């Protein structure tokens, strides 16, 4: 099985850098291809900071995205207004020995800094500011952005500033580019250019004021310049850490106090540009990695939806749980994906790509949402009538059943011994006929906020045997059995309890007489577990640890589920916020 196993890895900031995913992946010995939406929302991964400019000189504005883990991704725009496949702008190797990479926000800005007619790259990277000059299409090696006195500009900021996000604009109207800097503390700084358009000379930064007060928002701050209110003056547009989008209207001298334009769900990074049809718009990168277009009309803002592109990575945000299923029975593997927002989305495969996702809904049109968020879907024939039902693990510790009868009908929470099943954290679920009696049994686990097992979940994983008298009809679960988890040397009888592995998902991979292999997602990584007892007995899970050292198949992930793609077995994996937010899926073999 291992020699044929294909891995579909979730790409997110914590798990790997996007350029590594586009190449060969973080683990040597793995190979594969990125699975993309044929046309879908543009995404930059975890905390997308945006820059806009005509990179290829074709007269159309292109997009550059930075991420929370130092990725820089270029998306060129075509004649139809669609952004193209993401391209890593400055690829760098990933050191698997240093896994995972440390977070380091990248905030790009595109501007003709040296006045030679080509867009240069100004880059905030953590607490540093770099300049990458461009000439005849070639990008020079980066060097620290310097002041007129030869000192590094970034060194002039205090420790509270943290990460620095630059924006270039002629704020004082003297013909050269000044800098605005948003920092990690929520402040906005102005760095005046006392030089010329071809020979910048930066002076010491000072905090910008608006309405007679030092300008600050909920941390972190991102800033852009544009004509928002429709007069001839430049306005400041500022995004904050809570999703607030603010404007400071330009006056004859200075700026008015902050005014809220729009409240979004999470941190935003705005850029004001004439994006299409010559009309001003605000392009925002979000903390979830998606990029949205906000239309401007007479000083008011409306959400025009996500920017769309070709061959885009599949992204549902954090807490991604993708599973493979041939829902439309056309022979292709479609995707059903749960997320931290509680929504379960269906992505139909069409040719070599996937179509944009749509939320699953009940037969009467109600969107299916996991209570408490963190939707963990499982498609199985729960009532043994020949079609696929939906078992949905929820963030509030419940498990709900949706029966498929020409459409989903909510059958309510799953019951165990005449009581509602209630776990102390988000529920993961997988289904199989473990005892070979013709119906679907369940394996459940949970992820506790404080990481400590409690009550029923002393061993964190439960087995629910379906004891329905008739195979046709809803499942019946008499009890939930906690399973033991051990580590041991191969062929050793000296088993040691492995509760501390933090097992949070379990799925049967293969079963043969006297041995069942499981796929397990733990806080230690993705593991292969064995049970050598009969399938008529409750499993005893063993993770082999030669010399006391576990050997995970993959680093820690939010989810990993067995699937098939193009007739080959594989895994679909997703990540949580602590591990990045993106559900970019790649096709891997090892």
N, C-alpha and C positions, 0 to 999 in steps of 0.2 A: 504493500500500500504506500509506504513512504516514498518509494522511487517514482510513484505516479502522482504524488500529492501536489496539487497546484494551490498556490496561496494568492488570494486576492486581498492585498494589504490596504488598509486605510491610510491615506496620506494626510498628515496634519503636522502642525508645527512641532509638537513634542516628539512624535514618532519618527519623523524624517523630514529632510528638506525636499522641497518640490523638485529641485533639479536632480536630486538623487533618484526620486521616484520616476522621473522621466527617462532616467538612464537604466540602472540595473538594480536599484534598491539598496537598503542599508546592510543587509547580511550577504557576505560573499557566498557564492554557491546558489543564490536565488536568481532567477531571471524571470522575465515576463513583460507584459505590456500594460499600459495604463488603460483602464476602461473609462470611457467618456460618454457624456450626453452628446447626441448628434447636434442638437442646439439646446443650450441651457443657460442658466444664470452664471455670470462671471463670478469667480471666487478667487480669493488670494490666500485662503487658509485662515489661520488664527490672527485676528486683529489686522485687518487690511488697511494700510495707509496708501493713499492714491496720489499719483502725479499724472498730469495730462500734458501732451505736446505732440507735435508732428514729428515723430521719431525718424520715419523713413522718407520724409520730404515729398510725400505724394499729395499734399494739400488736405489730408484728413487727420483729425486729432486721434492719437493713439493713447493707450493707457499703460502705466507702469505701476505695479503693485509691490509694496513691501509687506512683510509679515512679522509676527512677533518672534520669529526664530531666524531672522537675518536673510530670508529669501527675497530676491528681486525678480519679478516675473513681468515680461513684456507681452502685451497683447496688441497686435497691429489691427487696424480697422480697415475693412474692405469697402468696396463701392456701394454695397447694400446697407452699410451702417453697422454690420455685425463685426464684433471683435473676433479675432482668429484664435487658433490654438495657443495656449500659454507657452512662452519660451523663457527658459532661465537666462537672465541677462549676464550674470556673473557666476557661473557654476563653480562650485568648490567641492572637493572630496569630503565624504563623511567618514569620520573615524569611528569604526564600530567598537573599538575598545573604549571609547569615551561615550558610549551610549547611555542615556540619551543626550543630545546636544543641549547646552544651556540656553535658556531664553535670551534673546537679544533683538530688540525691536529694530526694524529697518524702516525709516521714513524718507522716501525719495522726493526730490523736487527737480523738475526739468526747466532749464532756463539757459539763455545764451549769456553765460556769466562773463566771458572774456570778449564778447562783441565780435566774434569771427564769423557769425552767420550760422553756426551749428549749435544744436542744443547740447549743453553740458549737463552732468548729473551732480547735484548736490545731495549728500546723503547723511542723514542723522542715523547713527548706528550706536545704540546705547547712549553713553555719555559723550560720544565723540561726533565731530562734524568733519566730513570728507568732501573733497572736490575731485571729480573725474572729468577732465577736459576731453572734448571731442573735436576731432578734425578729420574731414573727409570720410566720415562714417566710422572712424576708429576711436575707441574709448581708451584713453591713457590710463595707466595705473593710478590709483587714488592716492592722494596725499592730504594731510590735515589742512582744513581751511584756516588760513592765516589772517591776522589783522595787519594793519599798515605798519605796526612796529615789529612785525615778524613773529609775534607770539601766536600760539594756537588759540583760535576763538573759543573753542569749547572749554579751555582752561579758565575762562573769565566767569563762568557760571558757578554758583554755589552748589553744595552737595545736595540740597533739597531739589535742585532742578532735575536731576536724574537724566532720563532720555530726552534728547533734543530733536524737535521736528521742524525743519526749515521750510520757509515759503519766501520766494524771491519776487519783489515788486518794487517799482519806483514810487515809494510811498510819499516822498516829499516833493515829487515833481521836478527834480533837477536833471533828469535825463539819464541817470544811471540806476542800477538795480541795488536796492537795499535788501536787508533780510528781516523777516519776522520769524520769531522762534517761539513755538509752543513747547512747554516743558511738562515733565511728569508731575509737577506740583500744581498744575492748573494755571500757571502764569503765562503771560504773553510779553515777549521782549522785542524791542526794536534795535537793530544794528544798522546804524547809518553808514552809507558808503560816501566817503569824502573824496573819492577818486573820480575816475572817468568811466564811460561805458566799456572801454577796452583795457583799463588798468584799475580794477577795483582797489579801494583802500578802506578797510573796515575800521571803525572806531569801537570803543568799549560799548557793550550792550547796556541798555537801560530799560526798565520795565515800562511798558506802554500804559497810558492812562485813557480812560473814556468816561465822560460825564463827571470829570473832576476827581475820579478815584482810580487807583491802580487796577489794571484790568486783570481779572482772575475768574476762573470758572471751576466747576467741580473737576478734580484731576482725573485723567490727564487732559491737557489742552492741545487742540489742533487748530490752525488758523489758515485762512485764505483771504484773498482780496478780490473784490468784484463790485460791479454796479448792481446792487440788489433792489434799491427803492426806486430806480428809474430816473434819477437826476444825473447830473454830469460829474458827480463826485464819487470817489472810491469809498466803498464800505468794507468793513471787516466782517467776515463770516467765521464763526468759531464753533467747533464741536467739542463737547465735553464727555467725561467718563460715564455719565448717566444716560447718554443718548440725546441730550439737549443740543439743539442747533440754534445759535444766537447770532444776532446782527448788531453791529455798532455802526449807526449811520454816520457817514462822513459829513463834516461841517466845513465852513470856510477855514476854521482853525481847530483841528482835533476831531474827536468823535463823540457822538452821543453815548449815553449809558447803554448797557446791554438790554436787548429786547428779544424775547423768545420767538423764534420763527416756527419751530416744529419740535415736538418731543418724540423721539424714536425710542426703541426698546433698549439699546445698549450703545456703548461708546462709538462715536462716529468721527471720521476724518474727512472734512469737506474740501472740495475744490470748485471754484466758480469759473465756468467757461461757457463760450458759445458752442455748445456741443453739437447741436443740430438745427438746421433751418435758420441759422443766424441768431437764435434766441438764447438768452442767458439761461443757464441751468446750473444746479449744484449737483456735483457727483460726490457721493459719500461712500467711503469704505467703512464697514462695520466691524465690531468686535467678533462677530460670528464669521467674518471673512468674506461675506457677500458685498457686492457693490451695487448701489441703488442710484437711480436718476430722479432728482427732484426738480420739477418744473417751476420756473419763476414767472409770476404774472402780477404786475402792479404792486410789488413788494410783498406778495403772499406766496407761500410755497405749497405745492401739492406733490404727493408721491406718485411718480410715473412708473414705478415698478423697478425690478432689477435690470441692470444692463445684461444684454444677451450676447452670447458668442458661440462660435462653432467649436466642436470637440472640447467642451469644457468638462473639467473634473466634476464628478457627482458630489454634491455637498448639501447636507441637510442640517448643518450646525453640529453642536456638541451632542454627546451621548448617543452616537450613531450605532444602530443595530441593523445591519443589512442581512437579509436572508434570500436565498435563491428559490424560485418556484416558477413553474411553467403555468402561469395563471390562465393565459388565453389558449393553452393547449395547441400551440403552433410549432412545438418542438424546440423553441428557444427558451433560455433561462431568463425570466423576468426577475425584477428585484422588488422586494417589499422591505421598506426601511423605516424603523422607528427612531425617534429622536428625543432629546431632553425636553422639547416643547410638548411632548405627549402625542404628537400627530404621527400617524402611520401613513407613509406615502408609497404609491405604486409606480414603478418605472417600467414601462413596457420596452422590451428589446425589439428594435426594428433594424434588420440588416446587421451591421457591425457595431451599431451604437444604441444608446438608450434615449427614449423620448423624455421630455420634461415630466417630472413627477406630478401626481395628483393625489390628494388625500383620500384614503379609504372612507367610505360612508356606509351607513345602514340603508336598508331598502327604502326607508322614508326620507332619505336625503340628509340625515344628521351625520356630521363628520365624527368619526371615531377618534376619541381623545382619551389617553390614559390619565386617570385621576392621579394627581401628584406629579405628572410629567414622567419622563424617562420611560417611554414606551418600549417594551420588549415583545415584538410579535413572534408568534409561532403558528405556522400554517399546518394543520393536521386534520384528518378525518375524525373529529372527536366523537361524532354520533354514529359512525360506521354506516353512513348512507351513500358513500361513494364519491362525495365531493369534499372540498377543503373548507374547514371552518377556521376561525381565528381565535387563538388563545392569546390574551394580551396581558403581559406582566406590567404592573403599574408602579409608579413611584411611591404611592401611599401604602405599599405592601400587600395589595390585593391582586387577585388574578381573575380576569373577566373572560367570559366565553361568549363569542358571537357565532351563532349557528347560521350556516349558509343554506338558505332555502330559496334559491333564485335571487338572493340578495341577503345581506347580513342582518340578523335580528339579535338584539341584545338579550342574552339569556341570563344576564346578571353575574354576580361574583361566584366563583367556584366554591362549592361547599365540601367540607370534610367532616364526616360524622355528624351531619345535621347542623353544622356551624360554619360560618363564613371563614374561609382561609384568610388569615391576616398575619403577615410577616412584618418584622420591624424595619424594613427598608425596601428600596426598589427591587422588584422581582424579575429574575430571569427564568425562562421556561423553555424546555425542549420536550418533544413527544416522540415516542416509539413504542412498538409492541414488545416491551422488554421480556415479559413472561410468556410470549408466543401463544397467547390464547385468543388472538384475533381482534383485540381492541387497543386503543391508545392509552399507554401509561405515561406518566409525567416525571421529569426531573426538574426540581425547582432549586433556586439559590437566591441569596439576597446580598446586597451591598450596604452595610451599615455606615452611617455617617461618621461614627467615632471609631469604626474598625474593630469593635469588640463584639464577639458572639454573645447572644443572649438567649435565655429561655429555650424554646424549641430548637433553636439553631445553634446548638453548641458546636456542631460540626459544619454548619453553614450550608449544607446541601440536603434536600429532602427527596424521597422517592414516594410517589403517589401511585399505587396500583389501582387500575380500573377494575372494580369488582361488579360491574353491571351484570345482572342476570341474563339480559338479552344484549347481543352485540349491536342491535339496532335501537338507537335512542341515546339520550344524554349520558355522559359518563357518571359513574358513582365511585366516590373515593371514601373508604371507610376510615383510613388513618394516613398520616404523613410520617414517614419513617426517616429519622436522621441517619445519614450514612457515615461510616468511618472512613478516614483518610490517613494513609500511612506513607512513610518513605522507607526504603530498604535497599540494600545491595541486591544485584541480580541473583536470583535463586537463594536468597537468604531467608531464614525464618525469624530473624530478629527485626521485627517491625517496630517502627517508632511513630508515635502519633504526629500528624502533620497539620494540626488545626491551624497553626500560624501561617500556612500557605495562603490563607484567605481565598479559598475556592468560591467563585461567584457564578460559574456557569458550567454545566455538564451536559454532554451530548454523546450518545452511542455512535461510534464510528464503524465498528466491525464486531461481529460476534461469531464465534465458532465453539464447538463443544469444549467446555472447560475453560474458556477464556473469552472475555469481552474487553474490547479496547474502547476507551473514552477519550474525547477531546475535552480538556478542562481549561477554563480561563481563571487564572489566579492573580493575586497581586505580585507574585513572583514571575509571572510570564504565562505564555500559552504552553500547556504541558500535555503529554500523552500519558494516560493512566490505564492500568490493567486491573481487572477483577478476575480471579481464577475460580470463583465459586460457580455453582450451577445457576442458570438463569431462573430456576424455581426458588432460589434463595435471594435475599437482599444482597446487592453488590457490596464488596469490600474493596475499596479503591486504594491502589498502590502506585505511587510515583517513584520510579527507580532513581536512585541518587548514588551513582558509583563514587566511592570515597567520600560520601556525605555531601556531594555537590550536585544540585539539580541542573539539568540540561534542558532549558526551555526551547521549544521549537521557534518561538518568536518572543520579542520583548513584551512587557505588560501592555494589554490592550483593554478597551472597554468591552468588546465583543469579538467572538470568532465562532462562526458557524459553518458546518460542512455544507458544501454545495457542489454542483456540477456545471461546468462551462464547456461547451463544444465537446461534450462526451467525456470530459476528464474531471476527476475528483479534485476538489480544492476547498479553500476556506475563504469566507467573506468576513472581513474584520472591520471594526469601527472603533473610534476613540471618544473619550469623554473630555470635558473641559480641562481637567488637570493634565490631560495628555494631548491637548490640542482639540480642535473643533471640527475638523473637516472629515468627510466621508469619501474622500477620493479613493477609488477602488482600482487596484492594479492586478494583473494576471501573472501569477508567479509559480515557479516550479522549483522544488528542491529534493 
